[in-house]
């Protein structure tokens, strides 16, 4: 990934990206990893005068992101688009007939391709794909792997196919959780990062910048 002077960086996704941002303020970055990445970038590259935006919305699935893609991504003409989406597609499927099915996975891949293809066709943006994650606390989250793991593999495949930057998070967070405790990174639900969890995500994102 290469940042240029005056570049606009867009973070978009679900609640992990949203991180309690004030949606009425288009400049608010929330309290999570987008803010931490932004702080590091403006300190590291003051001469670039970067513009950094957050358009995460809590609860979004891939279909929700597709519906607002025109307004919240393409219309902003970003130079870098960072996408983290997928955990709600699993979470909202728990207990349903679609959980872990090939049909649900194919639908997820279809929508993700729509997003990526539109960015490629209508902007010159660099794309950063972050993989979704879940930690096994509470213990029922272990059952989510049946549905989430194939989605992670789809995102990895698409990252390679579309030549995007890719930030691996699932294994990284789980490895740290094994050592430190899972709640240290994602509190009580295995999904929503604590400050430490957001810091791990931000560090992984910034490391990709150097590759």
N, C-alpha and C positions, 0 to 999 in steps of 0.2 A: 504494500500500500504506500502511495506517495501523496503527501499533502502539498497543495499549491497555495500561493498567496490569495487570500480572500475566499478560500474554499468554504462551502457550506456542508456541514456534517449533520446528517439526520439519523437519529435513533428512533426506531419505531418497533412496536410489538404490543405485548400485553402488560399486566400489572407489574411484572418484574422490571420492565423499562419505565412504565408510568411512574412508579415509586412516589405516589402522592403528589405529583406535580399539580400546580394550579392551572387548570385547563383554560381558564379565562385569560391567562397571561401567556401568550405564545412564546415568550422568551424563557419561561420557567423550565428548569431542567429536572425538577423533582429532587428526591433525596437519595437516589441510588447510583448505580454505576455510570449512567450518562453524566451526572454531575461530577463524579470522581474522574472520569476520563477527560471531561472538559477542563477541569481544574489543572490536570497534568499537562494537557496540550497547550493551553494558553500560557502556562508558565514556561513550558519547554520551547515553544515557538512564538514568541511575542511578535516577531517580524511578519508572521503570516496573516495576522488579523482574521483569525478564523471565526466563522459564524456557526454556532452549534445549537441544534434544535432537538426537542423531545416530543414525539407524537405517540407515545405509548398510551394505551387505554386498557385499564383493568378489565379482565373477563374476556378479552378478545380471543376468538379462535381464528384460524386461517381464513375462514369465509368472511368473518367480520372485517378483517384486515383488507381483504379484497374489495369489499364494498366501499371502503373509505380511501382506497389507494390513490385515486385520482386527486382528491382534495389534500390528503395528508402526506403524499409523497411526490407524485409526478408534477403537480402544480407548483411545488416548491423548488423544482429543478436543482436538486442537491448534487454535490460533487462526490459525496460519499453517503451511501445508504447502509445503515447497520440494522439488521433484522434479527429479532429474537421472538419466535412464535412456536407454539406447538403443545405446550403443557396443558392448556385448556382443552385442546382437542382430545387429549387423553382423559383429563379430569372429568369433563362433562360427559364422557362416554362410559364412565364407570357404572356398571350395573345395567347397561343397555345391551341390546342385541348387536350393536355395531362394535362393541369393545373387542379390539384385537382382530378385527376382520380385514380381509384383503380389500373389500369394497371401501371401507372407511379409509384405509391407507391409500388406495388409488385416488380417492377424492382429495385427500390431503395433498398428494403429489401434484394433482391437476391444478389446484388453486395456487400452490407454491410456484409452479411453472408460469402461471399467468402473471404473477407479481414480477418474477425475474425477467421474463420475456419483455414485459412492458418497460422495465427500467432499461434494458439493453436497447430496445427500439426507439425510445423517446428521450433518453438522456445519455450523457457520457459518464455517468456516475460509476465510481468504483463501488463494488458491493461487498459487504462483510456479513457472512452468515454465522450466527451463534447457535449452537445446538441447545435444545431444551434439556432439562435435567430434573431428576427427582432423587431425594435422599431417603433412606429406609427408616425414617422416624416421623410419624408413627409407623408401626410395622406393616400396616395394610398397604403402605405405599410400595412395598415389594411386589405386590400383585400388579401394579401399574406397568411394570416393565414389559409385560406381554404386549401392551398397546404402544408404549412410548419407544421402546428400543427400535422397532421397525421405522418409526417416524424419524428417529435420529439417523438411521441408515439412509433414508431418503434424502435428508438434508445434506449428508456427506456426499452422496452421489451427485446431487444437484450442484453442490459447490465445485466439484471436479468438472462436471459437464459445462457449467457456465463460467468457469475460470475465476471464481470469486475468492476473496480471502475467507478463511474459515477459522472459527475460534471454538476449540473443543472445551466443553465445560463439564459434561456429565462425569467423566472419569476423574477429572481434576478435583471437582468438589467432593466427590465420594471418597477419594484418597485422603484429602485433608480431613474430611469428616471422620474417617476411621481413626485417624491419629488424634484429633482434637475433640471430637464429639460432633454428631450431626446437627444438634440444636445450635451449636456455635455458629453454624453457617446458614441454617434455614429455620431457626426457631422451632415452633411446635407443629408445623405442617409439612415439612420436607420440601417445600417449593419456594416460599417467599424469603428472599435473602435477608439476613441480618446485615448490619453495617459491615461485619467481617466478610459475609458472603458477597456483598456488592463489591468490596475491595478486591476479592479474588477475581471476580468477573472483570473488573476494570483493569487489573494487572494483566490478565490473559489477553484482553483487547489491545492494550498498549504494546504487549510483546509482539502481537501480530503485525503491528505497525512497523516494527523493526525488521520483519522478514522480507 
